Amino acid sequence: MSSLSKLSIGILGLGLIGGSLARSLRYKLPNIKIRAYDLNAVNLEAALADGAINDFDDLEGVVKVSDVVVLALPPLSNIDMIKKLSEIVGENSIVTDVSSVKTAIRAAVTLAPEPFQRNFVLGHPIAGSERSGYGAASHNLFDGRSVILTPHSSTSTFAVGIVHELWRSIGANVIGMSPDEHDSILASTSHLPHLLAYALVNVLIGQKKSDDIFRYAAGGFADFSRLASSDPTMWSEIFLTNANETEVMLDAFIDQLMGYKSLLSEKNHQALAINFKAAKTAREHFMEKHYNPQNSLNSPSRSTNYVVNPSSRIYGTISVPGDKSISHRAIILGSIADGVTKITGFLEGEDTLCTLKAFCEMGVTIVGPDNGVVIVYGVGIDGLKAPRIPLYMGNSGTAMRLIAGVLSAQNFDSELIGDESLSNRPMQRISDPLSEFGARIKLTKGNFPPLYISGTSLHGVRHEMTIASAQIKSCLLLAGINASGITKITEPAPCRDHTERMLEGFGYPVERRQAEGELIISGGGRLTATDIEVPGDISSAAFFMVAAAISKNSEIHLKQVGLNPTRTGIISLLKLMNAELQISNERVVGGESVGDITIASSELSGISVPVELVPLAIDEFPIFCIAAACAKGITTIKGAGELRVKESDRIQAMADGLTALGITLKTFDDGLQIKGGNLLGGNVKSFSDHRIAMAFTIAGVRASGPISIEDCENVATSFPGFVGLARSIGIDVRET
């Protein structure tokens, strides 16, 4: 039973939204106490008669007995009501609103006493109808619809959690956003369309024979003009309270219309067709991305290919996106911490956004990302809610394996799914050790996802890992903090330690016995929210490091790259190959070492990769293979069998691509031997693996002719903006 059932809800205003909220809560939580206030007695009597509310009263009578008060009046009325509420609301009562403008509401709230501000959660359900009033209210209005919450950093996480659960309990999907971003986006997607609908109808009213126009209007007119049937009083208030943002969008629309007018005057059929086609393509891509559940696992995705031409010089100073591994972990730990965690430098890639969306589905309010800033309103170690749908991990093995560690100890069941590539990656490597904790995980395809996890209590264990894998280690640590007793994990070789460092940053102690390769953690503790600054991803930086090293007259400066000692294997390998590489401005940011990297054109030499460096550079081996192909002599990689079970079989994928480009090599079960030579142009397959696609993009810098790379759409999972950044430093790459 939802915790909301024990609370008393007061709804101020029983129009379409307030009435639908009352009906929805009654339908989903029959025993919940709902009281209402409305100046329209007909609405109150109707709601009482159909059982949507238990009682109604005057404003003070409703507010003083309500644990949660919902302001469901028009925007200007809500603003006027806020001062009154701040004077009569209970000290611990939570207040939220449903207004479609947020900056004006926020301004009114900031004038109220601080305790009132802390318990006020600004919200807006993206649901509505051209019909208005209680008579139009429906118990399923919010099913599958989005509700935007726009809390500020000092808002009580408890209040945010209750309001999130209120909307979630009636079928809505809760997302977070800043008030400014909300008003800007809503001006574009909701306010402007309503304004245009009113304008179009008024234009037609002013025409001669307007009755005939309406009589013979086609379905398109009815669909577009439907919004003009919306409540005129409410919408006039919305436009006035969000006038600035609406004016910006209206100006842009007027400019677009004037452009169309010019093209019509010029009878420019081709330009019109091109413009219309661009709009059609953009809308179809938008609908595919945002309206197909989990991007429709069985539907074909849009194919993206790269064509790369040889480059004469690579030069510039750049910053790469935030570290993907740290971004995943920041969302996970911030979600189960107590308090508000602010993340800066967050990687806005598809992989990390899957992690973010998964925790939103489990009741966590997350604002952003907005230019790399994410604010997480943690629900505590025991505050996650049962997901209503399978949690989609996209292409991310990191997300699936780490989140499995968290979910295995919950008191609810869950299912983790992924795209086609992730659905063929081994998961027994986490299900077996988790079963030692007492976890119950079913792999429906034997060794592969989906993962069906039955919630249960866990107990601490002693586990010796057989392979050096940060994903497995992190999964077990996350299970360990939720398990009773002590967990001891022994790793066969050092691998990335972001989880240990971040747990300590959240105030959760981890004992590290480096000599024994042992980690010890006690279950039952709490995490305290903290601010996290995500450094640049060294895995992303590696592509440009190699690009500069293999090109003539080239030099690249990379700013604020993460230099965690468990991640710098690629730097050590390039130095062993005699790369001209320097590190400067080293410092510690948020517990992670960072620095600036400068790398210039180099005469690389082949090497035998030291086995101890393999786990420290496991994700960088695709681009390292390109460096090896451009080096003098032979490079041998052994002990890297883990590459066989990444997003693709990276050993075979690199071997196939390099062979197609004229490089002589041998493959082993656990590596390759590459003889440096002259790269030719040609066609290669990425096997939908982002790192393979980016590695061969860099190969094109040195090749004697163009290189075409197939299936590059997954680059967005780890490095959004890769093509643009590559082009900015002189790499001649284009998408086809």
N, C-alpha and C positions, 0 to 999 in steps of 0.2 A: 504494500500500500504506500502511496506517495506521502511524504511528510507534509505535503500541502493539506491533506485531509484534516489535520489537526489545527489548521489556521483558519481565521475568520477573514473573509475577503470583502472589502467595501468597494463598490463600483460607483463612481460619480459620473453619471451620464449613461443613459440606456438607448443610445442611438444604434446605428449599424454595428460599430465596433464594440461598444460597451455591452450591448445586448447579446451579440454573438459570443463575447467572452463569457458572459453569465451562462448562456445556454451550453457552451462548450464545456465549461467547468462542471456544470451539473451532469452533462452526459458522460464525461470521463470519470468524475469523482462524485458520485451521487450523494455522499454524506457531507460534503463540504458546506460550510456556513457562508452564505452570500447575502449581503445587505446592499441596498442601492439608494442613491439619491438622484433625483431628476426633477426639474421644474415642471415637466410634463406629466401630470397625474395619470394620463391614459397609458403612457409607457410603463409606469410603475404598476398599475393595476393589471396590465396585460402580463408582465413578467411574473407577478405574484400568482396570477391565475394559472399560468402554464408551468409553474414550479421552478422557473429559472432562478428565482431569488427566494430566500426564506422570509425576508422582511424588508421594509423600507422605512425611512425616517428623514428628519431634517439633516442638514449637513453635519452639525456637531454630533448628533445622535449616531450617525453612521460612522464617522471618522473615529470617535473615541473608543469604539468597541471593535475596531478592525485591526488585525495584525498587518494586513497589506491593503493599501489604498491605491486604487487605479483611477487616474485622471483620464476620463474618456470624453472630454468636452472638446469643442472646437478650439483651435490654437489660442486665440486671444482670450477666450474664457478660461482656458487652462492657466495662462499667464496670470490673469487676475486672481485665480483661485489659489495660486501657490502661496501668496502672502497670508491668506486666511488659514490655509492648512498648517503653515509653520507655527501658528499660534495655538492650534488646538490638537494637533496630532500627538499621539503618545510618544514618549521618549524612545521606545524601541520599535515603533511602527515603521514599516517600510512603505515608501511611496514611489510609484512609477507612473508614467504617462504613455499615451499612444499617439502623440502628435507627429505629424509628418514633417515638422520642422524642429530642429534640435538646438541650434545656436541661440535662438530667442528664448527657448525654455531654459537652457543652461544659464543664460544671463539673469533670468528671474530667480533661479534657484540660488545663485551665488550671493544674492542679497539677503537670503534667509540665514538663521543661526547655523553654526557649524554642525551641531548634531543632526539637524534636519538635512543639511547637504550630504552628510555621510550616508544617510539612509535613503536618499533619493536616487533612483536608477532611471535614467532617461531611456525610453524605448519607443519603438515604432514598428507595428506589424505591417508588412507589405501585403495587405489584403484589403479588398474593398469591392465595391459594386457601384454601379450608377444609381442603384436604389438606395434609399436612406431611411432612417428611423427604425424603431424596434421591430416593426412589422417585417422588415427585410432581414432581420437577424437570423443566423443559422448556426447550428451546433457543429458544423464541419467547415466553417469559413476559413479556419486557419490550418486545416490539414495540409501538410506538405508545403506550406507557405513559409517565407522567411520573416523573421522578426529581428530587427536591428536594435542592439543595445549599445548605448554610447556613454558608458560610465567614465568618470574621471579618476585620476590616480588615487584620490583620497576617499573614493566611494568604498563603503564597507564590502568586503568580499562575501560576507554572509548575506547582505542584502542583494548583491548581484546574483549569488547562487540561488536564492529564493525566487527572484524574478525570472531567472533563466528556467528554473524548474516549472514555474507557473505556465510559461508559454510552451515549454517542451512537453508538459503533461497533456496538452490538448492538440498535439500533433505538429506543432510548428518547429521549424529549424532555426536555431538562434545563431546569429553571427554578430561579431563586434565591429565597431567602426568609431572613428572620432566624430564629434558633432559637425565640424567643418566639412569633413569628407562626406558625411551623410547628406548635408544640405546641398552640396555641389552635385553629388550623384543623383539625388532625387529631383533636383531641378532639371536634369537632363532626361531622366527616365520616366518621371511621373508628372511633374508640374508643367513642363513645356508641352507634352502631349495633350494634357487637359486644356491648356490655354489655346492650343491650335484647334482643338475640337470646337471650343466655344467660338473661336474666330471664324472657322469655316461655316458653321451654321449661320452666324450673323451675316457673313458675306452673302450666302445664298438667300437669306431672308430679304436682303436689300435688292435682289435682282427682280426684274420683271418676270411675270409668270412663275413666281417662286413656288406656287402650289404644284405646277406641272413638274418643276425640277424635283421636288420631293416625291411626287407620285411615281416618277420614272427612275428614281435613283436606284442604282444597283446595290448589291450586297456590300461592296467595298465601302460605299458611303455609310451604310448602316453600321458597319464594323468600326469605321474610323470615328464617326460622330457619336458613338455610344457614350463616350466620356462626357459629352455636353449635357447628358441627363443627370450628371452628378449634382449633389447639393450645392447650389450657387452661393449660399451664405458661407458654408464651410470653406469652399474653394477660394472665395475672395479673401478670406482671412489667411489661408495658406499662402497665397501669392503675396500678400502684404508682408507677412512675417518672414518670407524668404525672397524678398524682392531683388536683392543684389545678385544672388546666384541665378535667379530666373532671368534677369536682364542680360547677364553675360551670355546665357544660352540662347536667348531670343535674338541678340545681336548676331551671334554666329549663324543662326537659322536664317535671319534676314539676308546676310551675306550670301548664303547658299542659294536662296531663292533668287537674288539678283543675278547670280551667276547663271542659273537656269534660264532666267528671262533673256539674258544676252545670247545664250546658245540657241534659244528658240527664235530670237530675232534674226540670228545669223543662219538659221536652218541647218545647224551643225549636227547632223544625225550621228556622225561617228563619235564626237565628243560626248553627246548625251548617252549613247550606248555604253561607252567606256565607263562613264560616271555611274550609270545604273548598275552595270555589271560589278563594279567595285563594291557598291552597297549590298547587292545580292550576295556576293561571296562573303563579305564580312558578316552579314546576318546569319548565313548558313553555318559559318564557322562558329559563331557565338552560340547558336542553338545546339550544335553538336557538342560543344565543350561544356556548356552549362546546364543543358536540359536533358541529356541522356544520362540515366543513372550509371555512376561509375564509368562514364564515357562509353557505356554499352560495350561490355567485354567482347561480345561476338561480332560487333560491327567493324568494318574495315576502317582504319584510321587514315588520315590524310598523309600521303607519302611526301617526304621532303628529301631531296638529294642535294649534294654539294658538288660544285665544280671549282677546282683550285688551279690557278695558273702559277707558274714559277714567279718568285719575287726577287727583286734585285737587292733590296735592303729592308731589314726589320729594325725599327727604331721608335723609341718613345718611352714615356713614363705613364704607367697604368696602375689601376687597382683592380684586383679580381674580386668576384663575389665572395660573400661570407662562406666560411667553412660549413660544408653540408653536415658532416658528422656532429659538429658542435650545435648546429641549428636544430637537428633532430632532438638531441639530448636536452637542449634548453626548453623546448616545448614540453617534452615528457616530464622532466623534473619540475618545471614551473607549474605544470597542471596539478601535480600531487603535493605541492608545497603549500604551506600556510602563508597567505598574504599575496601581494601583487609583485610579479616579476616583470621587469622591463628588459627587453632584449633589443640591442642595437646591432646592426650589421647582419641581420637575419637573411639567409639565402632564400629568395623568393622563387625557388624552383618547384617543379611539379612534385618531386619526391617529398620535400619538406612540407609542402602544402597539404599533402595527403595525411601526414602526421598531425598537422594543425587541425584539419577537418575531423579527424578521428576523435580527438579530444573534445572538440566542440560537440560532437554527437554524444559524448559521454558526460555532458553537463557542464563543461568548462567554458566560461566566457573568455574569448580571446579577441582583442582589438588589434586590427591590422592583418597583414603587414602593410605599412605605409612608409615607403622609402627605406625599407630595412628595419623599421621599428615595429616591434610587437609587444603588446602588454597582455600578460596572462593573469587572470584572476583565479588563483589557485583554490582548489576545493579541499586540499588536505589529503593525507595518505589514504583515508578511507571514504573520500567524498565522491568518487566516480559513480556515474549512473549507468545502468544497463543500456547498451546501445540498442536502438530499435531496428537497425538494419545491419547487414554485414559491413564491417569496416574495411574500406578499400585502400590498399597500400600502394596502388599503382605499380611502379617498377622498382620499388624500394625494398630490398632485402633487409637493410638496416632497420627501417620502420617496422617491418613485420616481426623480425626477431626480437628487437628490444621491447616492443609493445606486448608481445607474447609473454615476456617475463613479468610485466605489470599485471596483465589480465589473468594470469594463471592463479593469482592469489585473491581475486575478487569474489564477492558473494553473488555473482551473476554469471550467466553463460554468454559467450561471445563467439563471433566468427570473423576470421581474417581472410581476405581475398586479395588478389592482385591481378595485374594484366597477364597476357599470355606468357611473357618472358618470366615474370616472377612465379607464375604457376608451375614452372618447370625447374625451380631451384630447390635444392635439398633442404628440408626442414627437420629431418630426424636428428640432425646434429644439435638442435635445441630441445626437441620433444623428449629425447631420451634422458638428458641430464635433468630437465625439469621434472620428469617423472620421479626422479630420486627425491625431489622435494615433496612429492605427493601430488603433483599437478596431474590433471586429467586432460590430455590433448589427443585428438583424433586427427590423423592425416588421411583424408578420404582417398587419395591416390597413392597410398603407400608411404612414399617419402616426400611428398610434395603438397603444396597448398591446394585447396583451402585448409585452414586450421580451425577445427572446432574445439573450443576451450570450455570446459565445464568448471565453473567457479568452485573453489574449495579452499580449505585452510592448508597452509604449507608449513613445513618444518625445516630448519636449517640442516645442511649436509656438508660433507667434505667431498669435493669433486676435483679430480685431476683431469684437466683438459688434454685431449690427444693432439689437437692442432692449435696453433697460435692464431686465434681469431678474436678480434675485439668485439664483434657482434655477439658471439657466444658468451664471452666473458661478461659483457654488459647485460645481456639477457639474464644471466644467473645472478648478477649483483642486484638487479631490479627485483628479481624474485626474492632474493635474500633479505631485502629491507622490509618485505611484507611477510616474511616467514618467522615463526617462533624460534628462538634460540640463535645459535651462531652458525654462520656459513663460512667455509674456508674453500677458496678456489686456488688451484695451482696451475699456472700457465707454463707450457713447455719452453716458450721463448717470449721475450718482451713484444707486446703489440700495443697499439694506440691506447692511451690511458685517459681519454677525455671523460669517461664516465666517473672514474675515481676522483679526478680533479674537480669535476662539477658537483659531485655529491658532497665533497668537502666544502665547496663554495656555498652550498645550501645548508651548511652546518651539520651534515651527516657524516660522522667519523668513519673512515676506512683505514684499517691498519695494513700497511704495505711492507712486507718483508722481502725486499728486493733480492737478497742473496738466495733465498729459497724459492723465489718466484711465486710467493704466496700472498693472497689477499684475504683479509678477515673482516667480516661485517656482522653486526648484531641486528636482528630484526626488531621491529616494534618502535623504532624512533620516529621523529618528525622532521620534516624539511622546512626550513625557514626561507621565505622568498628573498631573492637578491637580484641585483642588476647584473646583466651579462652582456659583455661586449664581444661579439663574434669576430675573430680575425679573418683575413683573407684566406681562402682555401688553398693550401699548398698543392693539392692535387690539380686544381685549376691553373695555378701559377706554373706548374711543371710544363704545360704545353708551350707557353711562351718562353720559358727558360730554354727549352730545346730548340724552339724556332730561332732564337738569337744565336745559339751555339752553332747551329749547322748552316747559318747564312753568312755570306761575305759582308764585311763592312757594317756589321750590325751591333746594336747594343740596346738592351731593354732594362728599365728600372721598374721594379715591382714594389709597391708601397704596402706596408703593414701586412705582411704575410705571416700566417701562423707557423711558428718554428718549434712546435711541441717535439721533444726529442724522440718520441715514438712515431713521428711522421716525417722525419727529415732524411729518410733513406735515399730519396731521389737526389738530394744535394750531395750526399756522400758518394753516390754512384757517379754523378757527373764530375765531381772533383777527381775521383779515381781515373776518369777518362781524360783528365787534363783540361777540363772546362775552365774558361776564364770567368770565375764566379766569386763574388764578394758579398758579404753580409754586413750591414751597418745598422746603426740606430736600434740595436737590440734592447728590448725592455719586456716587462711582464704586464699584461693587461688582463684583468679578471682571472688571474691564476694561470694564464696561458702565455708562453713565450711568443713574442712577435718581433719582426724586424723587416728591414728593406733589403731586397735582393737586386744586385746588378750583375748581369751576365752579358758577355760579348762574344763575338765570333771566335771560334776555337778550333784547333786541330785536335779532334777527338781521337782517342786510341781505344781499341778493343780491350776488354777486361774479362776476367772470370769473376762473376758476381759473388762476393762473400756470402755464405749461407745465412749469417747472422743479420744481414741487411734485407733479406727477402721479406720478412713480415713487416719491416719498416717502410717498404715501398711497394706493397702488393698492388695498390690501386694505380700506381704510376708506371707499371711495367709496359702497358701498350705504348705510351709515348717514349719510354726508355728504349723500346725496340726500334723506334725510328732513329734515335740517337745512335744506336748500335749499327744500324744499316748505313749511316753516314760516317762512321768511324773507320780509321785504318786498322786492318787486322780483324781478328775474330773475337766476338763476345759470346760468352757462355753463361746461360742462366739455368740453374738447377735448384731443386727444392721448392719450386713454385707451383706445385700441383693444385693449389687453391684456385689458380687462374682458370682451371677447367670448369669450375662451377660458379662463375660470376654471371653477369647478365648474359654473357655468351661464353662459349669455350674460347677464352681469350688467347690461349696458346695457338689453337688451330686458326682462329680468326686472323691473328697477326701473321701467321705463317702463310696463309692463303693470300692475304693482301700483299705482303712483301714479295712473295714469289711472282705474283702478277705484275709487280713493278720491277722485276729483273734481279732481285736479290737472291743469292744462294744461301740456303740455311738447312738445318736439320731440326727435327722436333723430337722431344722426349716426352715421357709421361708427365714429367714435372718441370718442363722448361723447353728452351730452344738454344741452338747455337747458330749465330748469325755472322756471316762474312760480309764486312763492309764493302760497299761498291757504289756504283752509279745508279741512282733511282731513275726509272723511266716513267713516262706518263702511262696512263691506263685506267681501267675500271676496277674498283674494289667494292666488296660488300662489307657493310658494318655489322650485319646481323642484328640490326636494331639496338646495338650497344653504343651508348653515348661516348664512352672512352675510345672505342675503336674508331668511331666516326671522327672525333676530334684529332686523334693521333694521325690519321691519314690526311686530314686537312693540313697539319703541320708538315707532313711529308711532301705535300705539293709545293712548299716553299723551295725545296732543293731539287725537285724532279726536273727532268729535261723536257717534259711536256705536260699538258693538263692531266689532272687526276680527277676522275668522277667517282663519287662515293655515294652508295645507295643507302636509303633508309636511315636518315639522320634526324628524324623527328624527336627521338628520345634525348637529344642533346639538352633539351629544355628541362630534363629531370634534374640535372646537376649544374648546368651552366647556361641559364637564360642570358641572352645577349652575347653569346660567344661569337657569332659571325660579325656583329657590329664592332666588338672590341678587337677582333682579329684584323678587320679592315682598317681600323684606326691606326694600326702600327705598320701597315704596309703589306699585309697578307691579302692576296688577290683571290678572294673566295666569294662565291655567290650561291644563293639558294635557287633551286629549280623545282 
